[in-house]
Amino acid sequence: MKPSFLLLLIAAGLAAQAPRPRPGVASTAMTPDPNMPRPIDALDSVFIEELTWLEVRDALRAGKTTAIIATGGVEQNGPYLATGKHNYVLRATTEAIARKLGDALVAPIVAFVPEGDIAPPSGHMKYPGTISLRQATYKALLTDIAESLRTHGFRRVVLIGDSGGNQQGMKEVAAELSGKWAAAGAAIHFIPEYYDFYNSGALSKWMESQGVRETDEGHHDNVAITAMMMAVDPGAVRMKQRRAKGKFSINGVALDPAEKTIALGRRAIEHRATVTVAAIRKAGR
């Protein structure tokens, strides 16, 4: 009896010391029923990363089968703007585009894109804070994101980019996947009009129609970009710090009152979204 009792005590002690499973990793937690009912009301958001998987599932079932993949960047943007300038702008424009389309959700913004050679550095890579991808890495990333979305039921994927170095890779990925997807009834479109509207000077002309007259000060910055960023986060353009130094202006245009500039930024976002939505609809399904 004594050895058996001792063994029982040892076993009980070992059991007490054994690590318990970490909450949230049980098999039932990792493999829930794909058709389980959503237990709460859905969040009103178009951003996939803000939604639960149940909310994405139900949005797809309700007909939101267009996915927007937007590419930004982390780069040198002059002395006043955060390196994530393009990502800030896309946070606003992609929401406006998705809501205007009515059947779209937005994939997490692709923050890392080609910005120049890494070693030896070229382009924006000459400046600290910039993060660059090789074209092959960039295209592989876009391909995997797009195919993930298609697997889950998105029937149309739209590629837009807020920076010049992003464009060619998106164009090539869309071309490569289009033929592959056609048999499955899915489509992928690269929409150059989103960036062309900015790069061609059309946005500058629109800004002039709003009463903005700029004189180039030689910075990687302008009123349109600054205003759109301010509509998302005034801190991203260092509003407080610039005011303290009397530098809250760009290209000869005062940015105060801030409320006026933010309102201008919101109008620019809406106008750019309108142009892009027209191009997406023209591209078809």
C-alpha positions as CSV (number, residue, x, y, z in Angstrom):
1,M,0.0,0.0,0.0
2,K,2.8,2.5,0.8
3,P,4.5,2.4,-2.6
4,S,1.1,2.8,-4.4
5,F,0.2,5.7,-2.1
6,L,3.6,7.4,-2.7
7,L,3.1,7.0,-6.5
8,L,-0.3,8.6,-6.3
9,L,1.2,11.5,-4.4
10,I,4.0,11.9,-7.0
11,A,1.5,11.7,-9.8
12,A,-0.8,14.3,-8.2
13,G,2.2,16.6,-7.7
14,L,3.3,16.3,-11.3
15,A,-0.2,16.9,-12.5
16,A,-0.4,20.1,-10.4
17,Q,2.9,21.3,-11.9
18,A,2.0,20.4,-15.6
19,P,1.3,23.5,-17.7
20,R,-2.3,24.1,-18.5
21,P,-3.4,24.7,-22.1
22,R,-3.2,28.4,-23.0
23,P,-6.8,29.8,-23.4
24,G,-7.8,30.3,-27.0
25,V,-5.7,27.5,-28.6
26,A,-8.0,24.5,-28.0
27,S,-9.0,22.6,-31.2
28,T,-12.5,24.1,-31.0
29,A,-11.1,27.6,-30.9
30,M,-8.8,27.1,-33.8
31,T,-11.4,25.3,-36.0
32,P,-14.8,26.8,-35.4
33,D,-17.8,25.8,-37.5
34,P,-17.6,27.9,-40.7
35,N,-21.4,28.3,-40.7
36,M,-21.7,29.3,-37.0
37,P,-24.1,32.2,-36.5
38,R,-22.6,35.6,-35.8
39,P,-23.3,36.3,-32.1
40,I,-23.3,40.1,-32.3
41,D,-24.1,42.9,-34.7
42,A,-21.5,43.6,-37.4
43,L,-19.1,46.6,-37.2
44,D,-19.7,49.3,-39.9
45,S,-16.3,49.2,-41.5
46,V,-14.9,48.4,-45.0
47,F,-11.5,47.4,-43.7
48,I,-11.0,43.7,-43.6
49,E,-8.4,43.9,-40.7
50,E,-11.0,45.7,-38.6
51,L,-13.7,43.0,-39.1
52,T,-14.1,39.6,-37.5
53,W,-14.0,36.6,-39.8
54,L,-17.7,36.2,-39.3
55,E,-18.3,39.8,-40.4
56,V,-16.2,39.2,-43.6
57,R,-18.1,36.0,-44.3
58,D,-21.4,37.7,-44.0
59,A,-20.3,40.7,-46.0
60,L,-19.3,38.3,-48.8
61,R,-22.7,36.5,-48.5
62,A,-24.4,39.9,-48.8
63,G,-22.7,40.6,-52.1
64,K,-19.5,42.5,-51.1
65,T,-17.3,40.5,-53.4
66,T,-14.9,43.2,-54.6
67,A,-11.6,43.5,-52.7
68,I,-9.4,46.5,-53.0
69,I,-5.6,46.0,-52.6
70,A,-3.9,49.3,-52.1
71,T,-0.2,49.8,-52.1
72,G,1.5,52.7,-50.3
73,G,5.1,53.0,-49.1
74,V,7.5,54.1,-46.4
75,E,9.8,56.7,-47.8
76,Q,11.5,60.1,-47.6
77,N,8.7,62.8,-47.8
78,G,10.5,66.0,-47.0
79,P,11.1,67.6,-43.5
80,Y,7.4,67.7,-42.3
81,L,5.6,64.6,-43.4
82,A,5.6,61.1,-41.8
83,T,7.4,58.4,-43.9
84,G,4.1,56.6,-44.2
85,K,2.6,59.5,-46.2
86,H,1.1,57.2,-48.8
87,N,-0.4,54.9,-46.3
88,Y,-2.1,57.8,-44.5
89,V,-3.6,59.0,-47.7
90,L,-4.8,55.5,-48.6
91,R,-6.5,55.1,-45.3
92,A,-8.9,57.8,-46.4
93,T,-9.1,57.2,-50.1
94,T,-9.7,53.5,-49.9
95,E,-12.6,53.9,-47.5
96,A,-14.2,56.5,-49.8
97,I,-13.7,54.3,-52.8
98,A,-15.2,51.2,-51.1
99,R,-18.2,53.1,-49.8
100,K,-18.9,54.6,-53.2
101,L,-18.7,51.2,-54.9
102,G,-21.0,49.7,-52.3
103,D,-19.8,46.1,-52.8
104,A,-16.2,46.4,-51.7
105,L,-14.0,45.7,-48.7
106,V,-10.4,46.9,-48.3
107,A,-7.5,44.5,-47.7
108,P,-4.8,45.7,-45.3
109,I,-2.8,48.4,-47.0
110,V,0.5,47.1,-48.4
111,A,2.8,49.4,-46.6
112,F,6.1,48.1,-48.1
113,V,6.9,48.6,-51.8
114,P,9.9,49.1,-54.1
115,E,11.6,52.3,-53.0
116,G,15.0,51.9,-54.7
117,D,17.9,49.5,-54.5
118,I,18.7,48.3,-51.0
119,A,22.5,47.9,-51.2
120,P,24.0,50.1,-52.5
121,P,21.0,52.3,-51.8
122,S,19.3,54.3,-54.5
123,G,16.3,56.5,-54.8
124,H,14.5,57.0,-51.5
125,M,16.7,54.3,-49.9
126,K,19.4,57.0,-49.6
127,Y,17.4,58.4,-46.7
128,P,16.8,56.8,-43.3
129,G,13.3,55.5,-42.5
130,T,12.7,54.2,-46.0
131,I,11.9,50.5,-46.4
132,S,12.2,49.0,-49.8
133,L,11.2,45.7,-51.4
134,R,12.7,44.0,-54.4
135,Q,10.3,43.8,-57.3
136,A,10.2,40.0,-57.1
137,T,9.3,40.2,-53.4
138,Y,6.7,42.9,-54.1
139,K,5.0,40.9,-56.8
140,A,5.0,37.7,-54.8
141,L,3.4,39.6,-51.9
142,L,0.7,41.0,-54.1
143,T,0.0,37.6,-55.7
144,D,-0.4,35.9,-52.4
145,I,-2.7,38.6,-51.1
146,A,-4.8,38.5,-54.2
147,E,-5.1,34.7,-54.3
148,S,-6.0,34.6,-50.6
149,L,-8.9,37.0,-51.2
150,R,-10.1,35.0,-54.3
151,T,-10.0,31.7,-52.2
152,H,-12.4,33.3,-49.7
153,G,-14.9,34.2,-52.4
154,F,-14.0,37.7,-53.6
155,R,-14.9,37.7,-57.3
156,R,-13.2,40.9,-58.3
157,V,-9.9,42.2,-57.0
158,V,-8.8,45.8,-57.7
159,L,-5.2,47.0,-57.4
160,I,-4.4,50.7,-56.8
161,G,-1.2,52.4,-55.8
162,D,-0.4,55.7,-54.3
163,S,3.2,55.9,-55.4
164,G,5.1,55.7,-58.7
165,G,7.3,52.8,-57.9
166,N,4.3,50.6,-57.1
167,Q,2.6,50.8,-60.5
168,Q,4.5,48.4,-62.8
169,G,4.5,45.5,-60.3
170,M,0.7,45.8,-59.9
171,K,0.2,45.9,-63.6
172,E,2.2,42.8,-64.1
173,V,0.5,40.8,-61.3
174,A,-2.9,41.7,-62.7
175,A,-1.9,40.6,-66.1
176,E,-0.4,37.3,-64.8
177,L,-3.4,36.4,-62.7
178,S,-6.2,37.5,-65.1
179,G,-5.8,34.5,-67.4
180,K,-5.4,32.1,-64.5
181,W,-8.6,33.4,-62.8
182,A,-10.9,33.7,-65.9
183,A,-12.0,30.1,-65.9
184,A,-13.1,30.4,-62.3
185,G,-15.2,33.5,-63.1
186,A,-13.0,35.8,-61.1
187,A,-11.3,39.0,-62.3
188,I,-8.4,41.2,-61.2
189,H,-7.9,44.7,-62.4
190,F,-5.0,47.2,-62.1
191,I,-6.5,50.7,-62.0
192,P,-3.8,53.2,-63.1
193,E,-6.2,56.1,-63.0
194,Y,-6.0,56.3,-59.2
195,Y,-2.3,57.3,-59.4
196,D,-2.5,59.0,-62.8
197,F,-5.0,61.5,-61.4
198,Y,-2.3,62.7,-59.0
199,N,0.8,62.2,-61.2
200,S,-0.6,63.8,-64.4
201,G,-1.3,67.1,-62.6
202,A,-5.1,66.6,-62.7
203,L,-5.2,66.8,-58.9
204,S,-3.2,70.0,-59.0
205,K,-5.6,71.5,-61.5
206,W,-8.5,70.5,-59.3
207,M,-6.7,72.2,-56.3
208,E,-6.4,75.3,-58.4
209,S,-10.2,75.2,-59.0
210,Q,-10.4,75.3,-55.2
211,G,-8.4,78.5,-55.0
212,V,-5.0,76.9,-54.2
213,R,-2.0,78.5,-55.9
214,E,1.4,76.9,-55.1
215,T,5.0,77.9,-55.6
216,D,7.3,74.8,-55.5
217,E,9.7,75.0,-52.5
218,G,11.6,71.9,-53.5
219,H,10.1,69.5,-50.9
220,H,8.6,66.1,-51.6
221,D,5.3,67.6,-50.4
222,N,2.4,69.7,-51.6
223,V,-0.9,71.1,-50.4
224,A,-3.1,68.3,-51.7
225,I,-1.1,65.6,-50.0
226,T,-0.8,67.5,-46.8
227,A,-4.5,68.3,-46.7
228,M,-5.5,64.7,-47.3
229,M,-3.1,63.5,-44.5
230,M,-4.5,66.1,-42.1
231,A,-7.9,64.7,-42.8
232,V,-6.6,61.5,-41.3
233,D,-4.2,62.7,-38.6
234,P,-2.9,66.3,-38.3
235,G,0.0,64.9,-36.3
236,A,1.3,63.1,-39.4
237,V,2.2,66.5,-40.9
238,R,3.6,67.8,-37.6
239,M,1.0,70.5,-37.3
240,K,1.9,71.4,-33.6
241,Q,5.6,71.5,-34.2
242,R,5.4,73.5,-37.4
243,R,3.1,76.1,-35.7
244,A,5.7,76.4,-32.9
245,K,8.4,77.3,-35.5
246,G,6.2,79.4,-37.8
247,K,6.4,76.8,-40.6
248,F,2.8,75.7,-40.9
249,S,2.6,76.3,-44.6
250,I,3.8,74.5,-47.8
251,N,4.7,75.9,-51.2
252,G,3.7,79.4,-50.1
253,V,0.2,78.3,-48.9
254,A,-0.8,78.7,-45.3
255,L,-2.3,75.6,-43.7
256,D,-4.1,77.5,-41.0
257,P,-6.9,77.5,-40.1
258,A,-6.5,73.8,-39.9
259,E,-10.2,73.2,-40.1
260,K,-10.2,74.8,-43.6
261,T,-7.3,72.7,-44.8
262,I,-8.9,69.5,-43.4
263,A,-12.1,70.3,-45.2
264,L,-10.1,70.8,-48.4
265,G,-8.4,67.4,-47.8
266,R,-11.8,65.7,-47.4
267,R,-13.0,67.2,-50.7
268,A,-9.8,66.1,-52.4
269,I,-10.3,62.6,-51.1
270,E,-13.9,62.4,-52.3
271,H,-13.0,63.8,-55.7
272,R,-10.1,61.3,-56.1
273,A,-12.4,58.5,-55.0
274,T,-15.0,59.5,-57.6
275,V,-12.4,59.4,-60.4
276,T,-11.2,56.0,-59.3
277,V,-14.6,54.5,-58.9
278,A,-15.5,55.6,-62.4
279,A,-12.3,53.8,-63.7
280,I,-13.1,50.6,-61.7
281,R,-16.7,50.5,-63.1
282,K,-15.3,51.0,-66.6
283,A,-12.9,48.1,-66.0
284,G,-15.9,45.8,-65.5
285,R,-16.4,42.6,-63.5
